Amino acid sequence: MTEIIPLERIERRIYFIRGQKVMLDRDLAQLYAVATKVFNQAVKRNKLRFPSDFMFRLTFKEFSDLRSQIVTSSWGGQRYRPYAFTELGVAMLSSVLNSERAVQVNIQIMRTFTRLREIQESQKHVLNQLNKHEVKLLLHDRQFTEVFHALDDLHQAPEPVKKKKIGFTPRD
């Protein structure tokens, strides 16, 4: 089966905002091959399907930060703060947008989110393994430090002990 949109293209359009992976309305509209205005109208007609954990509007600061990351022109681009859709919101879009392309794009987006989650989990596993090895190395490092200190103590020449002379010593 050929992919309608490569997963890598979708991955580049997933942002991390407010501690969540989200996609913006304009990117989704472009993937679904509809105008952003038409896309947002369809969403607004079904507002009850998109609670705040499915979709939220970016703040002015978030929008400004995002624009500086994407480097948009001051002459063109989006004038309104975009909506951000979480994975759940993107899944809900399949019930709102009924074209064949929308269904195929939605499948690809869900696969991308799943792939990113798998990558994240494998990275967590690798980080856990590294942390375990780091702890072991720290323990070994402490043990070696103790051994080296003990060796240093052994290598230092002991202070000479003053021996008392044996026998008779005349007094001055």
Backbone torsions as a table, in degrees:
resi	resn	phi	psi	omega
1	MET	NA	130.4	178.9
2	THR	-86.6	141.8	-179.9
3	GLU	-79.6	136.2	178.1
4	ILE	-69.9	-34.7	177.5
5	ILE	-139.5	130.3	179.4
6	PRO	-62.8	142.6	-178.9
7	LEU	-58.7	-35.9	-178.9
8	GLU	-62.8	-36.0	179.0
9	ARG	-65.8	-37.7	178.2
10	ILE	-71.3	-42.3	-179.8
11	GLU	-54.8	-39.6	-178.9
12	ARG	-66.4	-15.0	-177.8
13	ARG	-104.1	8.9	176.1
14	ILE	-100.5	124.9	-177.8
15	TYR	-112.7	159.4	177.1
16	PHE	-108.4	103.7	-177.2
17	ILE	-130.5	135.2	-179.2
18	ARG	55.0	34.3	177.6
19	GLY	75.4	15.2	-179.0
20	GLN	-131.5	152.0	171.8
21	LYS	-82.5	125.3	-177.4
22	VAL	-136.4	161.8	172.4
23	MET	-123.4	143.3	-177.7
24	LEU	-87.1	153.6	-178.3
25	ASP	-56.6	-41.8	-177.6
26	ARG	-66.1	-37.3	178.5
27	ASP	-69.0	-42.5	178.3
28	LEU	-63.4	-44.3	179.5
29	ALA	-59.5	-41.0	179.6
30	GLN	-65.1	-42.6	178.6
31	LEU	-64.2	-38.0	179.2
32	TYR	-80.5	-4.5	178.7
33	ALA	62.5	44.1	173.6
34	VAL	-132.1	161.4	177.3
35	ALA	-69.6	146.9	-179.6
36	THR	-57.6	-39.2	-179.8
37	LYS	-62.1	-44.2	179.6
38	VAL	-65.6	-42.3	178.5
39	PHE	-58.2	-50.8	-178.4
40	ASN	-64.9	-34.0	177.1
41	GLN	-63.7	-41.9	178.8
42	ALA	-62.8	-39.6	179.0
43	VAL	-67.3	-43.7	-179.0
44	LYS	-64.7	-33.1	177.1
45	ARG	-65.6	-21.4	-178.6
46	ASN	-120.4	39.1	-173.5
47	LYS	-53.9	-35.4	-179.2
48	LEU	-62.9	-23.0	-179.8
49	ARG	-79.5	-6.8	-174.0
50	PHE	-126.4	75.3	175.4
51	PRO	-67.2	175.5	-173.1
52	SER	-62.9	-23.1	177.1
53	ASP	-85.9	-3.0	175.3
54	PHE	-102.3	-34.8	-174.7
55	MET	-154.4	140.9	173.9
56	PHE	-147.8	159.6	179.0
57	ARG	-94.9	136.7	179.5
58	LEU	-66.5	147.5	174.0
59	THR	-75.7	168.7	178.1
60	PHE	-60.6	-39.9	-179.8
61	LYS	-66.0	-45.9	179.1
62	GLU	-60.3	-41.5	-179.9
63	PHE	-65.1	-42.4	179.2
64	SER	-64.0	-45.5	178.0
65	ASP	-60.9	-41.7	-179.1
66	LEU	-66.1	-41.6	179.1
67	ARG	-62.2	-38.5	179.5
68	SER	-69.6	-29.9	176.7
69	GLN	-71.3	-40.8	-174.8
70	ILE	-84.2	-21.3	-179.0
71	VAL	60.1	73.4	178.2
72	THR	-95.9	155.1	-179.8
73	SER	-72.9	148.0	178.2
74	SER	-76.0	-16.4	-179.3
75	TRP	-86.3	-29.9	-176.3
76	GLY	-125.0	-160.2	177.3
77	GLY	87.7	-171.0	-174.0
78	GLN	-82.0	133.0	179.9
79	ARG	-94.2	-22.9	-176.5
80	TYR	-105.1	152.4	177.3
81	ARG	-64.5	129.3	-176.6
82	PRO	-76.7	161.9	171.2
83	TYR	-91.0	143.1	176.8
84	ALA	-112.3	132.4	-178.9
85	PHE	-110.5	125.3	175.2
86	THR	-75.6	177.6	178.9
87	GLU	-58.0	-39.9	178.4
88	LEU	-64.9	-38.7	178.1
89	GLY	-65.2	-40.3	178.1
90	VAL	-64.3	-40.4	178.0
91	ALA	-62.5	-38.6	179.9
92	MET	-67.5	-27.0	179.4
93	LEU	-58.3	-29.2	-179.1
94	SER	-62.8	-25.4	178.3
95	SER	-86.1	-12.6	-178.7
96	VAL	-97.9	-42.4	-178.7
97	LEU	-98.6	122.0	-170.0
98	ASN	-110.7	11.7	-179.9
99	SER	-78.1	161.6	178.6
100	GLU	-63.6	-40.1	178.1
101	ARG	-61.7	-41.9	-179.5
102	ALA	-60.5	-40.5	179.2
103	VAL	-63.8	-47.6	-179.6
104	GLN	-64.0	-42.9	179.3
105	VAL	-64.3	-42.4	179.9
106	ASN	-60.5	-41.0	177.8
107	ILE	-60.2	-45.3	179.7
108	GLN	-64.0	-40.8	179.9
109	ILE	-64.9	-43.2	179.0
110	MET	-62.4	-39.8	176.7
111	ARG	-63.2	-38.3	179.8
112	THR	-66.1	-46.3	177.6
113	PHE	-59.4	-41.9	178.6
114	THR	-62.9	-43.9	179.1
115	ARG	-61.4	-44.6	179.1
116	LEU	-62.7	-38.6	178.3
117	ARG	-64.6	-40.8	178.6
118	GLU	-64.4	-42.0	177.9
119	ILE	-62.2	-43.7	179.4
120	GLN	-61.1	-42.4	179.3
121	GLU	-64.9	-42.3	179.6
122	SER	-66.6	-34.6	176.8
123	GLN	-66.7	-37.7	176.9
124	LYS	-61.9	-42.7	179.9
125	HIS	-61.4	-45.6	179.8
126	VAL	-63.1	-42.8	178.6
127	LEU	-63.2	-40.4	176.9
128	ASN	-61.5	-43.5	178.8
129	GLN	-62.9	-42.8	178.0
130	LEU	-62.7	-41.1	178.7
131	ASN	-62.7	-41.2	178.3
132	LYS	-62.1	-44.6	-179.8
133	HIS	-67.4	-35.3	178.6
134	GLU	-64.6	-41.3	178.4
135	VAL	-62.7	-44.0	178.6
136	LYS	-61.8	-42.4	179.6
137	LEU	-63.9	-38.9	177.9
138	LEU	-63.5	-40.9	177.8
139	LEU	-63.5	-45.2	178.9
140	HIS	-64.4	-38.8	179.8
141	ASP	-61.4	-43.4	178.0
142	ARG	-63.2	-42.2	-179.7
143	GLN	-63.8	-43.0	178.4
144	PHE	-64.8	-37.3	178.2
145	THR	-61.9	-43.8	178.3
146	GLU	-62.7	-41.4	179.1
147	VAL	-63.8	-44.2	-179.6
148	PHE	-64.8	-38.1	176.3
149	HIS	-63.7	-41.7	179.1
150	ALA	-64.4	-40.9	178.1
151	LEU	-65.3	-39.6	177.2
152	ASP	-61.2	-42.2	178.8
153	ASP	-62.4	-38.2	179.8
154	LEU	-70.5	-34.2	-177.8
155	HIS	-75.1	-23.6	-180.0
156	GLN	-69.8	131.8	-179.0
157	ALA	-68.5	135.6	179.4
158	PRO	-70.2	151.3	178.4
159	GLU	-65.6	137.9	-179.5
160	PRO	-65.3	136.1	-179.6
161	VAL	-88.5	130.3	178.7
162	LYS	-74.8	121.2	-179.6
163	LYS	-90.5	140.7	174.7
164	LYS	-80.6	136.3	178.2
165	LYS	-70.6	142.0	179.5
166	ILE	-95.2	138.9	176.0
167	GLY	108.2	-166.2	-175.2
168	PHE	-86.2	133.4	173.1
169	THR	-122.6	125.8	-179.1
170	PRO	-70.0	150.2	177.6
171	ARG	-86.2	154.7	179.9
172	ASP	-66.9	NA	NA
